[in-house]
Amino acid sequence: DYHLPTFGYDNMAAARTACLHLAACGHRRVAVLHGSTTDYDRARARIEGIKSGGRNLELKFVEADVSISGGSAGIAKLLKEDQRFDAVLCITDVLAHGAIFALQRAGINVPDRVSVMGIHDLPGSGHIVPSLSTIRLPAQEMGAIAAQALVDWVETGDQPDSKLLPFELVERDSVSKKAPRS
């Protein structure tokens, strides 16, 4: 058996952390925008993480194209169906950007009426208004580690070990803390 090393992060744990953060902030009805799960193991892992972190929440899953327009369309679908939600958890920041824009266009204040959380921490996520709370994934570090491991492997002939990299919760302005229910 020959196995190649992998360098990455735990998508399930990252999504579970995002969901638990929303719950800790007092959110109970969470709409989840996600991409297709067909041939997309990261989406499947993130959805499973959200389900495990959201056992005490009302979760509504909506599949959307992974794009800004897809995030907007996902919100439009929820609003058209008159779905009630106090937070939106997007499995990518791209979807979250679109969700924020659509909520604002509909006159819904983010985060006062609906909080929005993403996963990735894209360069623009700290600059949109409101700035996006997200899970920072170590994408650049992952690439640098993989490149260095490949160079070392070629030079020494020693296959590197796989490495699981940490992710980080980034709290910004798009998630509000709700008053606890009595």
Secondary structure as the mmCIF struct_conf table of DSSP 4:
data_model
#
loop_
_struct_conf.conf_type_id
_struct_conf.id
_struct_conf.beg_label_comp_id
_struct_conf.beg_label_asym_id
_struct_conf.beg_label_seq_id
_struct_conf.end_label_comp_id
_struct_conf.end_label_asym_id
_struct_conf.end_label_seq_id
STRN STRN1 PHE A 7 GLY A 8
HELX_RH_AL_P HELX_RH_AL_P1 ASN A 11 ALA A 24
TURN_TY1_P TURN_TY1_P1 CYS A 25 GLY A 26
STRN STRN2 ARG A 29 HIS A 34
TURN_TY1_P TURN_TY1_P2 THR A 38 ASP A 39
HELX_RH_AL_P HELX_RH_AL_P2 ASP A 41 GLY A 53
TURN_TY1_P TURN_TY1_P3 GLY A 54 ASN A 56
BEND BEND1 LEU A 57 LEU A 57
STRN STRN3 GLU A 58 GLU A 63
BEND BEND2 VAL A 66 SER A 67
HELX_RH_AL_P HELX_RH_AL_P3 ILE A 68 LYS A 80
TURN_TY1_P TURN_TY1_P4 GLU A 81 ASP A 82
BEND BEND3 ASP A 86 ASP A 86
STRN STRN4 ALA A 87 CYS A 90
BEND BEND4 ILE A 91 THR A 92
HELX_RH_AL_P HELX_RH_AL_P4 ASP A 93 ARG A 105
TURN_TY1_P TURN_TY1_P5 ALA A 106 GLY A 107
TURN_TY1_P TURN_TY1_P6 VAL A 110 ARG A 113
STRN STRN5 SER A 115 MET A 117
BEND BEND5 ILE A 119 ILE A 119
STRN STRN6 HIS A 120 HIS A 120
HELX_RH_3T_P HELX_RH_3T_P1 PRO A 123 GLY A 126
TURN_TY1_P TURN_TY1_P7 HIS A 127 HIS A 127
BEND BEND6 ILE A 128 PRO A 130
HELX_LH_PP_P HELX_LH_PP_P1 SER A 131 LEU A 132
STRN STRN7 SER A 133 SER A 133
STRN STRN8 THR A 134 ARG A 136
HELX_RH_AL_P HELX_RH_AL_P5 ALA A 139 THR A 156
HELX_LH_PP_P HELX_LH_PP_P2 ASP A 158 SER A 162
STRN STRN9 LYS A 163 LEU A 164
HELX_LH_PP_P HELX_LH_PP_P3 LEU A 165 PRO A 166
STRN STRN10 GLU A 168 VAL A 170
BEND BEND7 ASP A 173 SER A 174
HELX_LH_PP_P HELX_LH_PP_P4 SER A 176 ARG A 181
#
